[in-house]
Amino acid sequence: MLFEPPSRSGGDHGGVARSAYSHLVERVHRLPEVLRGFSRRLPERDIPDVLLEAVDTLFQPRRIIVLLRAQRGGPVEPRALKGYEQDRRSSFDVEPGIGLVGRAAMGAVVVSRDAARGLFAINDRERRPVRPCDDGLDVAAPIVWEREVLGVVAMGGVEPGLTPGTKSLLASLGVVAGTALKQAALTRQLEERAESDSLTGLKNKRYFLDNLAREVEEARDTGKQLSLFLFDIDWFKHYNDTNGHPAGDAVLSELAMLVKKNFPRAVDVSARYGGEEFVVLFRRTPKDVAEFMADRFRRFVEKHPFPHAERQPRGAVTLSGGIATFPEDAATADELLKSADEWLYEAKRSGRNRVLAAMPGQKSRLTDITENR
C-alpha cells in the first residue's frame, strides 16, 4: 500500500491525512478506466490528447500541458493543452534543466517547490528567469520509454492539492504514454517499410495499386481530374549489360531521388511500378498540366549526369512515358493504367525519349518493342 491512513486520534493533521488518503484511493480506483484509453492501437498524433484526457480523469486539475519532442534530442513542444485562455504554443520556451518543465525534460519528476531550488537564488526573485511554460503548474513528469525522455506531462491546480502518490501516478502515466508512443512509432515504421520499395525508397507497386482505385473513386465523387504518368528508362537492359546490375540499381536509386525532387507536391503520389518502371499520380490535375510537368521532368533527366551515361545509345540516360487522365481516357483504375501503358509503348515505338498523352477517341498504334527497351 502506498499510504497508510492515520488513526482518528491525530486531530486536524489526521483529518488532512485521511482526506489525502481518500483522494489517493479514489484515483487508484480510476486507473483501470484511464489505462483503457491506451490499450487500443493509437496513432502517434492521438496520444497527447489521450494522455491529457487521462490526467484530467485522474486528477481533474485546472491546467494540463503535454509536450513532446519532434525528434530525438530536440526541444519539447506543446501538443495538448487544458486551462489556457488562448493557444500559447509559441510562448513555451523550455530550457532543459531549468524550471519545472525543463527539469522534467531531463528525466526528473518535479514538484514546483523543488523546481524553485534549481533556479537562481530564491531570495533574489528579480534574478529568477521567467518561465512562461511553468505558469500555473505544480508538478511535471517525463514521458519516457526505457531511459529515453520523449516529452513532458505537467499539471496544476489539483483539488484539494497534491497528495501522497501524485508524483508516482503522474510518473506512471508518463511511462504508459511513452510506451504507447514507441509502439505507435514502431507500427508506423513497419507499415512504411511494407509500403516502400527497398531499393528506391518510393512507394511500391502493391501500395500504389491498393490506393489507385480509391483515388479514382474520390475523383469521381469530387468531379476532379486525375492524371497518371507511367514511364521507364530507355535501353535499360543495355545499361545493365554494359555496366553491370549494381550500376543499374544505382541509376534506379538516383532516378527515384530525381522523382522526389521534381514532384514534391502533397497531391502527387510516386511509386516504383516494377523493374525500371515508375509511376506518378497527379491528383486534381488536368492532362495538359500533367503533360507539362512530365515532359519537364523528362528533359531534366536527359541532362542529369548519371554515371556511364555516355555509354547509352544517345549518350544520355533518357526516359519514355505515357499519360492518361480520368475521366476522359478511362472509367476505372485498370483502364487508366492500361491507357497510360499503351501511350508509354507508343512513345517507345515512335523514337523514345518522349512523353505522349492519351488522345480521347484515339488508340495508340502498338507494335512489338524489343526486349532491350
C-alpha positions in Angstrom: 0.0 0.0 0.0 1.3 3.4 -0.9 -0.1 5.3 2.1 -1.5 4.1 5.4 -4.5 6.0 6.7 -3.8 7.6 10.1 -5.8 6.9 13.2 -8.7 9.2 14.0 -6.9 10.4 17.2 -4.5 12.6 15.2 -6.6 15.8 15.3 -6.6 18.1 12.4 -3.5 16.6 10.9 -5.1 13.2 11.0 -8.2 14.6 9.2 -6.0 16.1 6.4 -4.1 12.9 6.1 -7.3 10.8 5.9 -8.6 13.2 3.2 -5.4 12.8 1.3 -5.6 9.0 1.6 -9.2 9.1 0.4 -8.2 11.1 -2.7 -5.4 8.6 -3.4 -7.7 5.6 -3.2 -10.2 7.3 -5.5 -7.6 7.9 -8.1 -6.3 4.4 -7.9 -9.8 3.2 -8.5 -9.9 5.3 -11.6 -6.7 3.8 -13.0 -8.4 0.9 -15.0 -10.6 3.4 -16.8 -7.7 5.7 -17.6 -5.4 2.8 -18.8 -8.1 1.6 -21.2 -7.6 4.7 -23.3 -4.0 3.5 -24.0 -4.9 -0.2 -24.6 -6.2 0.3 -28.1 -4.0 0.9 -31.1 -3.3 4.6 -31.3 -1.5 6.7 -34.0 1.2 9.0 -32.6 -0.8 12.1 -33.3 -3.6 11.0 -30.9 -1.5 10.1 -27.9 -1.1 13.6 -26.5 -4.8 14.1 -26.4 -5.3 10.6 -24.8 -2.7 11.4 -22.2 -4.3 14.8 -21.4 -7.7 13.1 -21.0 -6.1 10.5 -18.7 -4.6 13.2 -16.5 -7.9 15.1 -16.4 -9.8 12.0 -15.4 -7.4 11.0 -12.7 -6.7 14.4 -11.1 -9.2 17.0 -12.5 -6.6 19.8 -12.5 -7.3 23.3 -13.7 -4.3 23.2 -16.1 -2.6 20.5 -18.1 0.1 20.5 -20.7 1.6 17.7 -22.8 4.8 18.4 -24.6 6.7 16.0 -27.0 10.0 16.0 -28.8 9.6 16.3 -32.6 12.9 14.5 -33.0 15.3 12.6 -30.8 17.4 15.1 -28.7 15.3 18.1 -29.9 13.3 20.5 -27.7 9.9 19.6 -26.2 7.0 21.3 -27.8 3.3 21.6 -26.7 0.9 19.1 -28.3 -2.1 19.2 -26.0 -3.3 21.9 -23.6 -6.0 22.5 -21.0 -6.8 25.5 -18.9 -5.2 28.2 -21.0 -7.3 31.2 -22.2 -5.7 31.1 -25.6 -3.3 28.9 -27.6 0.1 29.8 -26.2 2.2 27.2 -28.0 4.7 29.9 -29.2 5.4 31.1 -25.7 6.6 27.7 -24.4 10.3 28.2 -24.4 11.7 25.2 -22.5 15.3 25.2 -21.4 16.5 21.7 -20.4 17.2 21.5 -16.7 15.7 24.9 -15.8 12.3 25.3 -14.2 9.6 22.7 -13.7 9.1 21.6 -17.3 12.8 21.9 -18.1 13.8 19.6 -15.2 11.1 17.1 -16.2 12.5 17.2 -19.7 15.8 15.9 -18.3 14.0 12.9 -16.7 13.0 14.1 -13.2 9.6 14.0 -11.6 9.4 17.5 -10.2 7.1 19.4 -7.8 7.1 23.2 -8.1 8.9 23.9 -4.8 11.7 21.5 -6.0 11.9 23.3 -9.3 12.4 26.7 -7.5 15.5 25.4 -5.8 17.0 24.7 -9.3 16.7 28.3 -10.4 18.8 31.4 -9.2 18.8 32.3 -5.6 15.2 32.1 -4.2 15.6 35.2 -2.1 16.5 37.2 -5.2 13.3 36.9 -7.2 14.2 39.7 -9.7 17.1 37.5 -10.9 14.9 34.4 -11.4 14.3 33.7 -15.1 10.7 34.0 -16.2 9.4 30.6 -17.3 6.1 31.0 -19.1 5.8 27.3 -19.6 5.7 26.8 -15.8 2.9 29.3 -15.2 0.2 27.7 -13.1 1.8 24.3 -13.0 2.6 22.4 -9.8 4.0 19.0 -10.9 5.7 17.7 -14.0 6.8 14.2 -15.1 8.8 12.9 -18.0 7.2 10.9 -20.8 9.7 8.1 -21.1 10.4 4.8 -22.8 13.2 2.9 -21.1 15.7 5.7 -20.4 14.7 7.9 -23.3 12.7 11.1 -22.5 10.1 11.6 -25.2 8.3 14.6 -23.7 6.8 16.0 -20.5 3.3 16.0 -18.9 2.6 18.6 -16.3 -0.4 19.9 -14.4 -1.5 22.5 -11.9 -4.4 23.4 -9.7 -5.3 19.9 -8.4 -8.0 19.9 -5.8 -7.6 19.6 -2.9 -3.9 20.0 -3.7 -1.1 17.5 -4.3 -1.5 14.4 -2.2 0.7 11.3 -1.5 1.1 9.3 -4.6 0.5 12.2 -7.0 4.1 12.2 -8.3 4.1 8.4 -8.7 0.7 8.3 -10.5 1.7 11.1 -12.9 5.1 9.4 -13.5 3.3 6.1 -14.2 1.1 7.9 -16.8 4.3 9.2 -18.4 5.7 5.7 -18.7 2.4 4.4 -20.2 2.3 7.2 -22.7 6.0 6.8 -23.6 5.4 3.1 -24.3 2.3 3.9 -26.4 4.4 6.4 -28.4 7.1 3.9 -29.1 4.7 1.2 -30.1 2.9 3.7 -32.5 6.3 4.7 -34.0 7.3 1.1 -34.5 3.9 0.3 -36.1 4.3 3.3 -38.4 7.8 2.3 -39.4 6.7 -1.3 -40.2 3.8 0.0 -42.3 6.1 2.4 -44.1 8.5 -0.5 -44.9 5.7 -2.7 -46.1 4.6 0.2 -48.4 8.0 1.2 -49.7 10.4 -0.2 -52.3 13.6 -1.2 -50.6 15.9 0.0 -53.4 14.5 3.4 -54.2 12.5 4.4 -51.1 9.5 5.2 -53.2 6.1 3.6 -52.6 5.9 0.1 -54.1 3.6 -1.3 -56.7 1.3 -3.0 -54.2 0.8 0.2 -52.3 0.1 2.1 -55.5 -2.4 -0.4 -56.8 -4.2 -0.7 -53.5 -4.7 3.1 -53.5 -5.4 3.8 -57.1 -9.0 2.5 -57.2 -9.7 4.7 -54.1 -8.2 7.7 -55.8 -10.3 7.1 -58.9 -13.5 6.9 -56.8 -12.6 10.1 -55.0 -12.0 11.8 -58.3 -15.4 10.5 -59.5 -17.1 11.9 -56.3 -15.4 15.3 -56.5 -15.6 15.7 -60.2 -11.9 16.5 -60.3 -9.5 15.1 -62.9 -6.8 12.5 -62.0 -3.8 12.1 -64.3 -1.4 9.2 -64.3 2.2 9.4 -65.7 3.8 6.0 -66.3 7.4 5.9 -67.5 10.6 3.8 -67.7 14.2 4.1 -68.6 15.1 3.8 -72.3 17.6 1.0 -73.2 17.9 -0.1 -69.5 18.9 -3.6 -70.4 21.7 -2.2 -72.5 22.8 -0.1 -69.4 22.8 -3.2 -67.2 24.6 -5.4 -69.7 27.2 -2.7 -70.3 27.8 -1.5 -66.8 26.6 -4.4 -64.5 23.5 -4.7 -62.4 24.9 -2.9 -59.4 25.3 0.2 -61.6 21.8 -0.3 -62.9 20.5 -0.3 -59.3 22.4 2.9 -58.6 20.7 4.5 -61.6 17.3 3.5 -60.4 18.0 4.9 -56.9 19.3 8.2 -58.4 16.3 8.4 -60.7 14.0 7.9 -57.7 15.8 10.8 -55.9 15.0 13.0 -59.0 11.4 11.9 -58.9 11.1 13.0 -55.2 12.8 16.3 -56.1 10.7 17.1 -59.1 7.3 16.0 -57.8 7.3 17.3 -54.2 3.6 18.3 -54.1 1.5 16.7 -51.4 -1.1 15.9 -54.1 1.4 13.8 -56.1 1.9 10.1 -55.4 5.1 8.5 -56.8 6.0 4.8 -56.8 8.3 2.3 -58.4 6.0 0.2 -60.5 8.4 -2.6 -61.2 11.9 -3.1 -62.8 12.8 0.2 -64.4 9.2 1.4 -64.5 7.9 4.3 -62.3 4.6 6.0 -61.9 3.4 9.4 -60.7 -0.2 10.1 -59.9 -1.3 13.7 -60.1 -4.4 14.3 -58.0 -6.8 17.1 -59.1 -4.6 17.7 -62.2 -5.8 18.1 -65.8 -4.0 16.4 -68.6 -2.2 19.5 -70.0 -0.7 20.3 -66.6 0.4 16.7 -66.1 1.9 16.6 -69.6 3.8 19.8 -69.0 5.2 18.5 -65.6 6.1 15.1 -67.1 7.9 16.5 -70.1 9.8 19.0 -68.0 10.9 16.0 -65.9 11.9 14.1 -69.0 14.2 16.9 -70.1 15.6 17.2 -66.6 16.5 13.5 -66.6 18.1 13.7 -70.0 20.5 16.4 -68.8 21.3 14.8 -65.5 24.9 13.4 -65.2 24.2 9.8 -64.5 27.3 7.6 -64.2 28.2 5.9 -67.5 25.5 7.9 -69.3 27.9 8.3 -72.3 27.7 4.6 -72.9 24.0 4.7 -73.7 22.8 4.8 -77.3 22.2 8.5 -77.3 24.9 9.4 -74.8 22.4 10.0 -72.0 20.1 8.2 -69.7 16.6 9.0 -71.0 13.0 8.0 -70.3 9.8 7.4 -72.2 6.4 7.9 -70.7 2.6 7.8 -71.3 -0.1 9.9 -69.7 -3.8 9.2 -69.2 -6.4 11.2 -67.4 -9.6 10.2 -65.6 -12.4 10.5 -66.6 -11.7 11.5 -70.2 -9.4 8.5 -71.0 -10.7 5.8 -68.6 -13.7 5.0 -66.4 -11.8 2.7 -63.9 -8.4 2.4 -62.3 -7.5 -0.5 -64.5 -8.4 1.4 -67.7 -6.4 4.4 -66.5 -3.3 2.3 -66.1 -3.8 0.5 -69.4 -4.2 3.7 -71.3 -1.1 5.2 -69.8 0.8 2.0 -70.5 -0.3 2.0 -74.2 1.0 5.5 -74.7 4.2 4.7 -72.9 4.8 2.0 -75.5 3.7 4.4 -78.3 6.4 6.7 -77.0 8.9 3.8 -77.3 7.7 2.9 -80.8 7.9 6.5 -82.1 11.5 7.0 -81.1 11.9 7.0 -77.2 12.9 9.9 -75.0 9.5 11.5 -75.2 6.2 11.7 -73.2 2.9 11.1 -75.0 -0.5 11.8 -73.6 -3.6 9.8 -74.5 -5.9 11.4 -77.0 -9.6 10.9 -76.5 -11.1 8.5 -79.0 -7.7 7.6 -80.5 -5.9 4.4 -79.7 -2.1 4.0 -79.8 -0.5 2.2 -82.7 1.0 -0.5 -80.6 3.8 -2.6 -82.1 6.2 -5.0 -80.5 9.0 -3.4 -78.7 12.3 -5.2 -78.5 13.4 -6.6 -75.1 16.2 -4.0 -75.0 13.7 -1.1 -74.5 
